[in-house]
Amino acid sequence: MKVTVAKWGNSKAVRLPKSVSEDLGLEPGVQLELVVKDEGILLRTPAKSSKDLLEEMIAEMKRLGPENEPETVDWGPDRGSEIIDDAYSRGEIALQDILKRKSASKSRSASPPRKQSNASRRRRHRMG
C-alpha cells in the first residue's frame, strides 16, 4: 500500500487509510512508535507498560465478577527464605517506627567527611 508524505506545519505527515486505522483500532490521539531502520521506517503500536497490563487485568477481573475468582490454595507452612521473623512481622513495631528510625539514621550520617590519611593519599598517587 502506498501513502503520500504531506507537509504539516514545519513537519511532514503520512495519512493512514481508513481501512488500516479500523483494522488496528487506531483513534485520533493514539500514540505510535516510529522506528528508523536501514531499509526504512516502521510505525507500530507501542508495547504496553506493566501499569497498563495491570489495569487491564484488574478491569477483566472486575468484569468477570467474584464468582469466577480462583479459590485460595493452602501451600502449607512457610519454609526457608519465606519465613520472615522480625519485629514488624510479629506486630511488635509499626511501619511508622521503622520510618522514624531510618530518618534518624540519615540525619546522623550527615556528618562531615573524614580526612584522608597521608598513607592512603600516597597509595592512591602511586596507583595512578
C-alpha positions in Angstrom: 0.0 0.0 0.0 1.4 3.4 -1.0 0.8 6.6 1.0 1.9 10.1 0.3 4.1 12.3 2.6 2.5 15.7 3.1 3.6 18.9 4.7 2.1 19.6 8.2 3.5 22.9 9.6 7.3 22.5 9.8 6.9 18.7 9.8 5.9 16.0 7.4 2.9 13.7 7.8 1.6 10.5 6.5 -2.1 9.9 6.3 -3.3 6.4 7.2 -6.1 5.0 5.2 -9.4 4.4 7.0 -9.2 0.6 6.5 -5.8 0.4 8.2 -6.8 2.6 11.1 -10.0 0.5 11.6 -8.1 -2.8 11.4 -5.6 -1.6 14.0 -8.2 0.1 16.2 -6.4 3.5 15.9 -8.3 6.5 17.1 -7.2 10.2 16.9 -4.7 10.9 19.8 -3.3 7.3 19.9 0.5 7.4 20.1 2.5 5.1 17.8 6.2 4.2 17.9 8.3 5.2 15.0 11.4 3.1 14.4 14.1 4.1 11.9 15.8 1.2 10.3 18.4 0.9 7.5 15.7 -0.1 5.0 13.2 2.5 6.0 10.8 3.3 8.8 8.5 1.1 10.9 5.4 2.5 12.5 3.8 0.3 15.2 1.7 0.4 18.3 4.0 0.6 21.4 4.3 -2.3 23.8 2.0 -1.9 26.8 3.6 -0.9 30.1 3.3 -3.0 33.2 0.9 -0.4 34.6 -1.3 -0.7 31.5 -1.3 -4.5 31.7 -2.2 -4.4 35.4 -5.1 -2.1 34.8 -6.3 -4.4 32.0 -6.1 -7.4 34.3 -8.0 -5.6 37.1 -10.7 -4.5 34.7 -11.1 -8.0 33.4 -11.2 -9.4 36.9 -14.0 -6.9 37.8 -15.8 -7.8 34.6 -15.8 -11.5 35.4 -17.1 -10.9 38.9 -16.3 -12.5 42.2 -17.9 -15.9 41.3 -15.1 -16.5 38.8 -12.3 -15.7 41.3 -9.9 -18.7 41.8 -10.0 -20.5 45.1 -7.3 -19.8 47.6 -4.7 -22.6 47.8 -3.1 -23.5 51.1 0.6 -24.3 50.3 1.4 -25.3 53.9 3.7 -23.6 56.4 6.4 -21.2 55.3 9.8 -22.7 54.7 13.3 -21.3 54.2 13.5 -17.8 52.9 9.7 -17.5 53.0 10.0 -17.1 56.8 10.3 -13.6 58.0 10.9 -13.4 61.7 11.4 -9.8 62.7 9.7 -7.3 65.0 7.5 -5.9 62.2 6.1 -9.3 61.1 5.5 -10.2 64.8 3.5 -7.0 65.2 5.9 -5.6 67.9 6.5 -2.4 65.9 4.6 -0.4 63.2 5.8 1.0 59.9 6.0 4.5 61.4 8.6 3.2 63.9 10.7 1.9 61.0 10.4 5.1 59.1 11.4 7.2 62.1 14.4 5.0 62.7 15.5 5.5 59.0 15.1 9.3 59.1 17.1 9.4 62.4 20.0 7.4 61.0 20.1 9.6 57.9 20.4 12.8 60.0 23.2 11.1 62.0 25.1 10.1 58.8 25.1 13.6 57.5 28.4 14.3 59.4 31.3 15.9 57.5 33.6 13.5 55.6 36.6 12.2 57.4 40.1 13.5 56.4 42.1 11.1 54.3 45.4 9.9 55.8 48.7 10.6 54.2 49.4 6.9 53.7 46.2 6.4 51.7 46.9 9.6 49.6 50.4 8.3 48.8 49.0 4.9 47.9 46.4 6.4 45.5 49.1 8.6 44.0 51.3 5.6 43.2 48.4 3.6 41.8 47.6 6.2 39.3 
